[in-house]
Amino acid sequence: MILQTKVKVCTLDELSAVDREVVEAARCATANSYAVYSHFNVGAAVRLVDGTIVCGTNQENAAYPSGLCAERTTLFWANSQYPDKAVDLLAIAARTDSGELERPIPPCGACRQVILETEKRFNRPVRIILYGSRECYVIEDGIKALLPLSFDAAFLE
């Protein structure tokens, strides 16, 4: 078995205006992150199929396992407030006290699993844009590109 992932590498300016709007929302969301321990501020934004944009940020806690990543905060909020609207695009951005990261950050394993469940919920892939100030990564084929051999409900049957 050979597993391959297609990732388009581009600059922010090379994205469509509609995609840039979601990336900009994720970048702006980093300012609302509560990352007083790690100083690693992550923002995420989703565009729903109707064009609605929802943002979220990472939320830390002194008891580290009690915090939550920006991707999950955003997806849980979108799915709870707009339960009948599929997620079309997820954008992720991060910065530290020194500024925005040059290279994009990928979602952690737990967030990848939540993205997978969101795709299953609406029976459609979620496009993903990972933002870095130097380059962006665009994953057109959904989370399976970042989570091959994934675990889903089919294994629970």
N, C-alpha and C positions, 0 to 999 in steps of 0.2 A: 504494500500500500504506500502510495506517495501522497502526502498532503501538501497542498500549495495554497498560499495566501496571496491575493492580489491587493496591493496597496498602492494607490496613486499618491505620489509625492508632488506637492505644488506649493506655491506661496499663497498667502491670504488674498493677494490681488488677483490671482488666477481663478479663484472661486467665483461662482455666480453671485449676483447681488443678493439673492434670496438666501443662499448658504452663508454668505458673509454676515448677514443680519443675525443669524443664529450663533455664529462664532463670536460676533461682537457681544451678544448677550451673555455668552459664557465667560468671555473676558471680563466684562463689567461685573458679573456675579462674583468673581474672585474677591472683590472688595468687601463683600458681605460675609465672607468665610469666617468661621470662628475657629482659628488655628493658633491659639495662644501657646500651645506646647511645641508643635512641630514647626511653626511658621511656614508651613507649606499650604498655601491657599489654593483651593481648587474650586472652579466654577463649572457648572454644566448647564446646558440649555437644550430643550427639545422643541422641535416644531411638530405640532400635531397635523393631521391630514387636512384640517380646516384652516391651517395657517397660524393658529394660536401658538405663541411661544411661552414656555414655562421655564423658569430658572430655579436652580438650587445650588447649594454650596456644601462643602464638608463642614461638619460640626464635631469638634473635639470635646473630650471630657477627660478629667484627670484620671479616671478609671478608663484607660484606653479602649477596651472592648465596647464601651458604651457610646462611643462616637459613631458617626456615619459618614460615608463618602458622598461627594457631591452628586455622583451619577445616581445612586440609589435614592437620595433625598429628592432629586428632580423627578425620577421616574415614578416613585411612590406618590408624590404630590400630583403629578399629571394624571396618573391612573386613578387616584381617588377623587379628583375634582372633575375629570373628564372621562368617566369610565367607558364611554362608547366611542371615543375618538382615538384612533390608532396613532402611534408615534411614527413619524416619517423620518426624522433626523435627530441625532444626538450629537452635540458638540461639547468638547471638554477642553478646558484651558487651565493653566496653573501658573502660579508665581510664588516667589519667595520674597524675603525682605530686600533682596537685590534687584527684583524686577521680574518680568515675565521670563519663563523658560524658553530657551532657543529651540530645544527639541521637544516634540510632543510627548505627553505621557499617556500610556495606555491605561484602560480601566483595570482594576485589580480583579482577582478571580471571583470574589463574591459579587462584584458589580457585573462581571460578564455573565454570571448565572442569572442575575435579575434581568439583564437585557434579553437573554435567551427566553425567559418566561414572558417578557413583554411581547417578544416576537410571536411566541406560541399563542398568547392571549388574543392577538389580533390577526394571526395567521398571515404575517407579512414581515419581511426583513426590515430592520432599522438601519438606515444609512448612518455611518459614524464618521465624524470629522474630529481628528485630534489636532489641536492647535499648538504650534510653537512659533515664536517670533521669527525664526529663520525659515521654517517650513511647516507645512501641514500634511497630515496623512489622511487620505480619504479612503474609507472602506465601504464600497458600494454594495457588497454582497451580504451584509448583515453580520451578526456576531459570530456565526459559525466560522468565519474567516479568522477570528481571534480565539475561538473556543472549539477547535475540532474535537471530535470524539466526545461530544458534550453529553451530560446526563440530563434527561428530561423525564416527563411523566410516563413515557412509553416503558421505561424500566420499572415502573411501579405497578404495572398491570399484571 
